[in-house]
């Protein structure tokens, strides 16, 4: 049955962005939507399971996300 193999997810991402060393801004992105379809289940001592996942982040966003140690501008500026 196709319904047993279908999974939907909903979520959000939030955190803090530091544009300057002494400042901090709250940032978020919501909603995050995801759909997964399971083609074959995982079986011990057999082949790995196969899944197709499709997702998107809709446009309710404030701020930006930057991984630690990465900046938006070169250090020479």
Steps between C-alpha positions, in 0.01 A plus 500: 500500500640843404389674822721273715804606296432878512625733776449876540709734714453856620748712693698819537857616550603774739818639648713809551711687245793715610553772237755667729701351789300693762149457352254215452180474293226234525435324165248242383366319195157342512318293386724225371300234316624154405355187341669158496403192304647161601575281198655211693535445874827432677555131566782375726759308293331617177529806275453849651159666488427751221303823561413804289485825701371834372488817710474875493530805726225753447557873519433580867864592571674757719875546494760264360682186602879484483694189610748561785834624369353620171431863416315682230778749430872444442715577803682775308185720490 
